[in-house]
């Protein structure tokens, strides 16, 4: 009888722990930027490419369903985007590398063939879906100096 009670108590504790939500802090290091590349053409078109390493901070295996981003160059927000995807991750396993490519379109980009080092910030997050309904966002952030010959930045005001 004691063995049955112990087994039942163990099952109840296990079921209860499964329903406990993790703190959002657990997801703060679940995604990080490994590589970041940005290029623009004189006509303002461009391409943002970045590689993320993503892992599940829980023992459950989620599905990475989306990546969102905000691109800031020299303090000016140039682009935001969202890309849907379906990438299975192994619960508690090693990080999986995901490459994201966003075509960019903008106004004419002033510059010259000689690259200038520009401060580039990339902020965003990945959406991880656990089971049928639970979606958690794991943020990422990167800041780099990148040599860019053309950048569609707003002209400074003359005030």
Helices and strands as residue ranges (DSSP letters): H 2-18, G 24-27, E 31-40, E 46-54, E 63-73, E 76-88, E 96-104, E 111-130, E 134-150
